[in-house]
Every structure is written in structure tokens, then in C-alpha cells.
Amino acid sequence: MKFKDAAKYVLDDELAKIVNISMALEMPLLLKGEPGTGKTMLAHAIAQSLKMPLIVLNVKSSMKLIDGLYLYDTLTRLNDSRFGDSTRNVSNIEEYIRMGKIGQAFCAEQRTVLLIDEIDKAETDFQDDMLDVLDQMEFDIIETDKTITAQNRPVIIITSNAKKDLSDPFLGRCNFHHIAFPDPKMMQKIIDVHFPDIDSTLADNAINTFYRLREIDSIEKKPATRELINWIRALQADPNFKPKELAKGNVPFLGVLFKKSNDYDAANRSTVRRKVW
């Protein structure tokens, strides 16, 4: 089973190759790149293409590995023992064990795609311990002295926004691919996929304006592909909008592209200067 393509995701040959070799070697694939380059969406595309369920573990800075494996619901068990109105057997701890996202992927009867999103938010211990579990494809539930072994090895995609360095042992146990921000030519292909009937003047002017705004030096959070797509939707929804206005510096709906006040103000100043020129 090979990953080839998926609707709404523009895939280059090198990325397809590293996905398929990672599946063949049964190794996690670590994807790095700035936000908006399609790291997370790749996991969705793989799941769609291979017709596998997608399970997503969104990593938080305070997360412990056990949170991704399972939860022992002590509060519910305490309430059941106090009030006695539950159908659960209070003496059976297994009835109060809930699988986390990694646990769900291990217990799934069908092979899944497991997306571990933004691993760089986690502490180093979390990262290394998690890969131990993923290497062994099993973990222990301490409360029941039971070992959970994966029924099927999931396709593992790990993303990082490169905000924090990952440990050498972690990097050594993954395949790696850096997804660069799309250049205008690639972005045109992406827009064509999402808007197959788009007016060429609108597409050209919107893409040119988008990249010009991304080059403003003072911008902290540059607009990403998803912002461009949403912005084009907004432009298309305005019956009074004329695509040629973008070339004149008239840029409506800046709030779709920029979500921080300082960035919005900087972009607005840039468009005002352009109109004056």
C-alpha cells in the first residue's frame, strides 16, 4: 500500500517518497516547517488516500506521556462507589481505564494514521519516552498490571514548528523531512486545487499581493496558506470586489490574513503607502 495523492493536497515527489519509505521501514516521519506549510494536513491526506482512520494527539506543554497512553478515571470510580447507582463494577478497575490517543491507535482493529502534532511543545523526557513506546509498540497499565500491545503498527506522523530543539536520540529514531513554504508557482497549484474555476486575474493578483504582504519586515506572524485560501474565499464572496484593485494597493479583508493587531497595522500602513505611490 503506497501513498500517492489526495484531494485538496498538492504533493511533491520527494515528500511522497519519504512518506512511503517511512511506512516501509516502520519508522515515524518527523515533519518540520513554519506554520501553514501543510504538515498537519499531510497526515489527513495520508489517511484519506490510504483509507485509514486518523487519530490526532495534540501535544501540550504540560502533557505527560501517560496522558497520551491512557487515563485512569479515579473520580468516576469514587463517585460510583459512593452513590452506587452505576452499572459499572466498582471492583473492576479496567472499567475505569480510558485509552489516550496513542492507546486508541494501538487498540484499533484497523491500521491507523497517528498524528502527533507539535511535538516541540513537549519536554525532552516526553519525547524520548514516547519513542520508546512507539518502538516497542506496547505499554503497561500500572493499575491493572496489563500490557497493551498494538494490534496494528500505525503510520506515525510527527510535526514540529521548530520552536524548540529536539533531542539527538529523538531525531535519530525518526525519518525527517522539511516542508518549505510554497513558492508562488507551487502556491498557484494549491490554489488551483482549492478553486478549480477561479478567475486567473483574481488568482494572480491575490497571490502576488499575498507574497508582498508576507515580506513586510515587521510582521511577526506571517499569513500562511490557509489564510490565503480563506482570503480568496472572502474576496469571491464580495460582489463589489474587482481583482484589479489589488494591483492598485486596495487590499480588503486584511483581518483574514493577519490575526495580530501589530501585524494588521503594519500591513495596513504598507497598503496605504502603496496607494500613495
Summary of the structure (lengths in Angstrom):
residues: 277
radius of gyration: 23.3
end to end distance: 56.1
largest distance: 77.3
contacts: 788
relative contact order: 0.14
helix: 49%
strand: 14%
